[in-house]
Amino acid sequence: QVQFVESGGGLVQPGGSLRLSCAASRSIFSSYAMGWSRQAPGKQRELVAVISSGGITHYADSGKGRFTISRDNAKNTVYLQMNSLKAEDTGVYYCNAAPNIATMPGAYWGQGTQVTVSS
């Protein structure tokens, strides 16, 4: 069974930073691509960033230059560092896992963590 434990969301002012963390089941983490999706109020879910099992990363245009995805295979954890946050970054952020980047966001989703960017 695939399980995720997400953390790091919260309320931050525009221009601030947050780091999201997602600890995944050891059974999938080492070989799977990992990623983060988000759903803003009234909008469809958007794949924000992905990282392959080998460390190759891709970002949606909305996060390029501001977001950094990384993974620590020893801790079975994937991170999303978000800088220069904007109000439009507000939403629920979900951890994803899939066999490879091409199949992201995949079938495995975390429970979500709320990010609110507001003054």
N, C-alpha and C positions, 0 to 999 in steps of 0.2 A: 504494500500500500504506500502510495506517495503522500508525503506530508510536508507542509511548509509551516514555518513560524516566521511571520513578518513583524518588523518593528521599525521605529524611527519616524513615523509620521507625526504630525502636529500642526500647530499654528505658528506661522512665521510671517514677518513683515516683508513687503516687496523689497527685493534686493538681498534678502537673506539666503541662508543655506540650510539644507537638511541632508542627512544621509540615511537612506533606507537600507535595511538588512533583511535578508531572507535565508533562513537555514533550511536546507532541504534534506530529504531522506538520503542516506548514504547510498542506497541501492541504485539511485539514478544520477546522483550529482556528478560523479566523475566522468561519465560518458555523455551526458546530455548538454545541449545548449540551454542556456538560461536567459531569462529576459524580464523586462518590466513593461506592463501595460497600464494604462490609466483610463478612467472614465470620469469625465467632467459632467456636472449637472446638465441634463438635457442633451447630451452629446453621445455619440457612439464611442465604444472603446477604441483606444488608439495604442498601437504597439510603440513604445517610447525608445527602448534600447534593448539590444541583444548581445550576447557574448557566447561564442562557440566553446566547446570543450577545450579547444586549443588556445583560446584567448583572443580570437578575432572578434572585433566589435563593429556594430552598426547602430546608427542613431536615426531617429525620425528628425526631419528638419526642425521641428519645434524645440528639440533639445540640443542640437548640435552647438558645440562651443560652450555649453552651460552644464550639461550632464555628462557624467562619467560612470560607466558600468565596469565593474571589476568582480573577480571571483577569487576566493581562497579555497582551493581544493582540500587543504588540510582540515579546514573547518566546515566544509560542505556549505559554504555561505556565499551568496552573491550580494553585491552592494550596488546602490545607485546614489552617487554623490550628485546633489543638485545645487548649483550655485546661481546667483543672480535671478532668484525666483521672481516670477511675475504672477499677477492675479489669475491669468489664464492657465497657470499650472495647477490650480486648485482642482482636486478630484480624489477619487479613490485609486490608489496604486496597488496593482496586483503583481505578484511574482509568477512567472511562467516557466515551464520546462517542456522541452520537445527533443526528439532524437537529434535534430540538427536545425541550423538557423532557417533553412528553407521551409521548415514546417512550423515555425513560430507563428502565433503564440502557443500552439500546441494544445494538448488535451488537459494538461495539469495546471491548475490555478491555485494560488493561495487565497486566503480569506479576505485580503485587502487591508490596506492601512490608509487612513484619511490624511490628506495633505491640504491644508488651507493656507492660502497666501492672502493676507489682508492686513491693512493698517488699522 
